[in-house]
Amino acid sequence: MANLTSRVGMQLAVSELCLDSYVNNIKTIPVLTKEEEKELAERLYNDEDLGAAKKLVVSHLRFVLYIVHGYRGYGLSEADLIQEGNIGLMKAVKRFNPNVGVRLVSFAIHWIRAEIHEFILRNWRIVKVVTTKAQRKLFFNLRSMKKRLGWLSHAEVVQIANDLGVSNKDVLEMEKRMTMQDVAFDGPTNETEDDEKNFAPAAYLEDYRYNPAAIVEEADWKSYGNEQLHSAFEKLDARSQDILKKRWLSDKKITLQELAKHYKVSAERIRQIENNAMKKLKKQINFAV
């Protein structure tokens, strides 16, 4: 399961050169019936069947295309948006529980949109436009609610603020962030440019990457973290240690079913032991820090 995204993703790469061909091929893939989807999802959930996972992903790629159509106005590559949406779909498939009683498409829409949103926010501006959940909501809603390209009038600001439950100041600040232009790090390339007018970041920002004190501090912090992890791991019971080693620390990871057979318990019981062990590790490490 840990390799689901990488294994399936290698076969779903999209580029601008072959976008039309990709879209046409996706439209020829048949949609799964409810029964077919449930059977594949159960094989994945119970047996970690990567073949079933691939079929679930591929059969829902057309749904990603449909969602991406709503994000064409950000000036970003459609192929990249599709790629990010596909990653969100694979994450949804990996986490989908067929016993909940909902269709995969209803569950996956959150993961697909979340991945696309993250990509847009990372790439729409070099400097982060949003930093909080409220700002993320305001960013995407503000773009859709603006009726024209110019600055918002006072009445429009008040209306948007009331509709979204934020202050007028928040709306104005987000509008300013969305209209700012990025500054090239190296500044003008024209050799005749007056040096005194060159205020590019490269002219005044200090590079801290090779600061000896910072390097030593980072190395010490990593060493301390490893020591705390090892100490917390040693406090677990033998069975929990064995399960975590075989599930996460060995080169050839084994399945829940294999461990269940070894310990003569159900796969769900192994999952519970694994989750409890993880929680204990996190608690021990957080307490030490």
C-alpha positions as CSV (number, residue, x, y, z in Angstrom):
1,M,0.0,0.0,0.0
2,A,2.8,2.4,0.7
3,N,3.9,2.2,-2.9
4,L,0.4,2.7,-4.4
5,T,0.9,6.3,-5.5
6,S,4.4,5.7,-7.0
7,R,3.5,2.5,-8.8
8,V,0.2,3.6,-10.3
9,G,1.3,7.2,-10.7
10,M,4.1,6.3,-13.1
11,Q,1.5,5.1,-15.6
12,L,-0.7,8.2,-15.3
13,A,1.8,10.9,-16.2
14,V,0.3,13.7,-18.2
15,S,2.1,16.2,-20.4
16,E,0.9,19.1,-22.5
17,L,2.2,17.4,-25.7
18,C,-0.1,14.3,-25.3
19,L,-3.0,15.9,-23.3
20,D,-5.5,15.5,-26.1
21,S,-4.6,11.8,-26.5
22,Y,-4.7,11.3,-22.8
23,V,-8.2,12.8,-22.5
24,N,-9.5,10.8,-25.4
25,N,-8.1,7.6,-23.9
26,I,-9.6,8.3,-20.5
27,K,-13.1,8.7,-22.1
28,T,-12.9,5.2,-23.5
29,I,-12.4,3.6,-20.1
30,P,-15.7,2.1,-18.9
31,V,-17.3,3.3,-15.6
32,L,-17.5,0.6,-12.9
33,T,-20.9,-0.5,-11.6
34,K,-21.6,-0.3,-7.9
35,E,-21.1,-4.0,-7.5
36,E,-17.8,-4.0,-9.4
37,E,-16.5,-1.0,-7.4
38,K,-17.4,-2.6,-4.1
39,E,-15.7,-5.9,-5.1
40,L,-12.5,-4.1,-6.1
41,A,-12.6,-1.9,-3.0
42,E,-12.9,-4.9,-0.7
43,R,-10.0,-6.6,-2.4
44,L,-7.9,-3.5,-1.8
45,Y,-9.1,-2.9,1.8
46,N,-8.9,-6.5,3.0
47,D,-6.0,-7.9,0.9
48,E,-4.1,-4.8,-0.2
49,D,-4.5,-5.9,-3.8
50,L,-2.6,-3.3,-5.9
51,G,-4.3,-4.6,-9.0
52,A,-7.7,-3.7,-7.6
53,A,-6.3,-0.3,-6.6
54,K,-5.2,0.4,-10.1
55,K,-8.6,-0.5,-11.6
56,L,-10.3,1.8,-9.1
57,V,-8.0,4.7,-10.0
58,V,-8.1,4.3,-13.8
59,S,-11.9,4.0,-13.8
60,H,-12.3,7.3,-12.0
61,L,-9.8,9.4,-14.0
62,R,-12.6,11.0,-16.1
63,F,-14.0,12.4,-12.8
64,V,-10.6,14.2,-12.2
65,L,-10.9,15.8,-15.7
66,Y,-14.4,17.0,-14.8
67,I,-13.1,18.7,-11.6
68,V,-10.1,20.2,-13.3
69,H,-12.3,22.1,-15.7
70,G,-13.3,24.3,-12.8
71,Y,-9.7,25.5,-12.2
72,R,-8.7,26.6,-15.7
73,G,-8.7,30.3,-14.8
74,Y,-5.5,30.3,-12.7
75,G,-3.0,30.4,-15.6
76,L,-1.5,27.1,-14.7
77,S,-0.9,24.1,-16.9
78,E,-4.0,21.9,-17.3
79,A,-1.7,18.9,-17.5
80,D,-0.2,19.7,-14.1
81,L,-3.7,20.2,-12.6
82,I,-4.8,16.8,-13.9
83,Q,-1.6,15.3,-12.6
84,E,-2.3,16.7,-9.1
85,G,-5.9,15.7,-9.3
86,N,-4.8,12.1,-10.1
87,I,-2.6,12.1,-7.0
88,G,-5.5,13.2,-4.9
89,L,-7.6,10.4,-6.5
90,M,-4.9,7.8,-5.6
91,K,-4.8,9.0,-2.0
92,A,-8.6,8.7,-1.8
93,V,-8.5,5.1,-3.2
94,K,-5.8,4.2,-0.7
95,R,-8.0,5.4,2.2
96,F,-11.4,4.3,0.9
97,N,-13.4,2.0,3.2
98,P,-16.0,0.1,1.3
99,N,-17.9,-0.7,4.5
100,V,-18.9,2.9,5.1
101,G,-21.6,2.6,2.4
102,V,-20.7,5.5,0.1
103,R,-19.5,5.5,-3.5
104,L,-15.8,6.1,-4.1
105,V,-16.6,9.2,-6.3
106,S,-18.3,10.9,-3.3
107,F,-15.3,10.1,-1.0
108,A,-12.7,11.1,-3.5
109,I,-13.9,14.6,-4.4
110,H,-12.4,16.1,-1.2
111,W,-9.0,14.5,-1.8
112,I,-8.9,15.6,-5.5
113,R,-9.8,19.2,-4.8
114,A,-7.5,19.4,-1.8
115,E,-4.5,18.3,-4.0
116,I,-5.4,20.7,-6.7
117,H,-5.8,23.6,-4.2
118,E,-2.4,22.9,-2.7
119,F,-0.8,22.9,-6.2
120,I,-2.5,26.2,-7.1
121,L,-1.4,27.9,-3.8
122,R,2.2,26.7,-4.2
123,N,2.5,27.8,-7.8
124,W,0.2,30.7,-8.4
125,R,2.7,33.1,-6.7
126,I,6.2,32.6,-5.5
127,V,5.4,34.2,-2.2
128,K,2.6,32.4,-0.3
129,V,-0.8,34.0,-0.9
130,V,-2.5,32.2,2.0
131,T,-1.3,30.8,5.3
132,T,-4.6,29.9,7.1
133,K,-7.7,27.8,6.4
134,A,-9.8,30.9,6.4
135,Q,-7.6,32.6,3.9
136,R,-7.7,29.5,1.6
137,K,-11.5,29.7,1.6
138,L,-11.4,33.4,0.9
139,F,-8.8,33.0,-1.9
140,F,-10.8,30.5,-4.0
141,N,-14.2,32.2,-3.3
142,L,-12.9,35.7,-4.0
143,R,-11.8,34.7,-7.5
144,S,-15.2,33.3,-8.4
145,M,-17.1,36.2,-6.8
146,K,-15.3,39.0,-8.5
147,K,-17.5,40.2,-11.4
148,R,-14.8,42.2,-13.2
149,L,-11.0,42.5,-13.5
150,G,-10.7,45.9,-11.7
151,W,-10.5,46.6,-8.0
152,L,-13.5,45.9,-5.9
153,S,-15.9,48.7,-5.0
154,H,-16.8,49.3,-1.3
155,A,-20.2,47.8,-1.8
156,E,-18.7,44.7,-3.4
157,V,-16.2,44.3,-0.5
158,V,-19.0,44.6,2.0
159,Q,-21.2,42.0,0.1
160,I,-18.3,39.5,-0.2
161,A,-17.3,39.9,3.4
162,N,-20.9,39.2,4.5
163,D,-21.3,36.2,2.2
164,L,-18.1,34.6,3.4
165,G,-18.3,35.6,7.1
166,V,-15.1,37.6,7.2
167,S,-14.2,41.2,7.8
168,N,-13.9,43.9,5.1
169,K,-10.2,44.2,5.9
170,D,-9.7,40.5,5.2
171,V,-11.3,40.8,1.7
172,L,-9.2,43.9,0.9
173,E,-6.0,42.2,2.1
174,M,-6.6,39.1,0.0
175,E,-7.4,41.2,-3.1
176,K,-4.1,43.0,-2.6
177,R,-2.2,39.7,-2.3
178,M,-3.9,38.3,-5.4
179,T,-3.0,41.3,-7.6
180,M,0.7,41.7,-6.5
181,Q,3.3,40.8,-9.0
182,D,6.3,38.6,-8.1
183,V,9.7,40.2,-8.2
184,A,12.6,38.4,-10.0
185,F,15.1,37.2,-7.4
186,D,18.1,38.3,-9.5
187,G,16.5,41.6,-10.7
188,P,16.9,43.3,-14.1
189,T,19.2,41.6,-16.6
190,N,19.9,44.8,-18.6
191,E,23.6,45.6,-18.0
192,T,22.9,49.3,-18.4
193,E,20.5,49.3,-15.5
194,D,21.4,51.7,-12.7
195,D,22.8,49.6,-9.8
196,E,21.3,52.1,-7.3
197,K,17.8,51.3,-8.6
198,N,18.3,47.5,-8.4
199,F,16.2,46.4,-5.4
200,A,16.0,42.8,-6.4
201,P,16.0,40.3,-3.4
202,A,19.3,38.9,-4.5
203,A,20.9,42.3,-3.7
204,Y,20.0,42.3,0.0
205,L,18.7,38.9,1.2
206,E,21.3,36.9,3.2
207,D,21.8,33.2,2.5
208,Y,21.6,31.2,5.8
209,R,21.9,27.8,4.3
210,Y,25.6,27.4,5.0
211,N,25.7,29.0,8.4
212,P,28.0,26.7,10.6
213,A,25.9,27.3,13.7
214,A,22.7,26.4,11.9
215,I,24.2,23.3,10.3
216,V,25.5,22.0,13.7
217,E,22.1,22.8,15.4
218,E,20.2,20.9,12.7
219,A,22.6,17.9,13.0
220,D,22.2,17.9,16.8
221,W,18.4,18.1,16.5
222,K,18.3,15.2,14.1
223,S,20.5,13.1,16.4
224,Y,18.4,13.9,19.4
225,G,15.2,13.0,17.4
226,N,16.7,9.6,16.5
227,E,17.6,8.9,20.1
228,Q,14.1,9.8,21.3
229,L,12.6,7.6,18.6
230,H,14.8,4.6,19.5
231,S,14.1,5.1,23.2
232,A,10.3,5.2,22.7
233,F,10.5,2.2,20.4
234,E,12.3,0.2,23.1
235,K,9.4,0.9,25.5
236,L,6.9,-0.9,23.3
237,D,6.0,-4.6,24.0
238,A,7.7,-7.2,21.8
239,R,4.7,-7.9,19.6
240,S,4.2,-4.2,18.9
241,Q,7.9,-3.8,18.0
242,D,7.8,-6.8,15.7
243,I,4.7,-5.5,13.9
244,L,6.1,-2.0,13.4
245,K,9.4,-3.5,12.2
246,K,7.8,-5.7,9.6
247,R,5.2,-3.2,8.5
248,W,7.4,-0.1,8.3
249,L,11.1,-0.7,8.9
250,S,11.9,-3.8,6.8
251,D,12.9,-3.7,3.1
252,K,10.1,-6.2,2.3
253,K,7.0,-5.0,4.1
254,I,4.5,-7.7,4.9
255,T,0.7,-7.4,4.9
256,L,-1.8,-7.3,7.8
257,Q,-3.1,-10.7,6.7
258,E,0.4,-12.3,7.0
259,L,0.9,-10.9,10.4
260,A,-2.6,-11.9,11.4
261,K,-1.8,-15.5,10.4
262,H,1.5,-15.4,12.3
263,Y,-0.1,-14.2,15.5
264,K,-3.4,-16.1,15.0
265,V,-5.6,-13.0,15.3
266,S,-7.6,-11.0,12.8
267,A,-6.1,-8.5,10.4
268,E,-8.2,-5.8,12.1
269,R,-6.6,-6.7,15.5
270,I,-3.1,-6.3,13.9
271,R,-4.2,-2.9,12.5
272,Q,-5.4,-1.8,16.0
273,I,-2.1,-2.9,17.6
274,E,-0.2,-1.0,14.9
275,N,-2.2,2.2,15.4
276,N,-1.9,2.0,19.2
277,A,1.9,1.5,18.9
278,M,2.1,4.5,16.6
279,K,0.2,6.6,19.1
280,K,2.5,5.6,22.0
281,L,5.5,6.5,19.9
282,K,4.2,9.9,19.1
283,K,3.2,10.5,22.7
284,Q,6.6,9.5,24.0
285,I,8.4,11.7,21.5
286,N,6.2,14.7,22.0
287,F,6.6,14.4,25.8
288,A,10.4,14.2,25.4
289,V,10.5,17.3,23.1
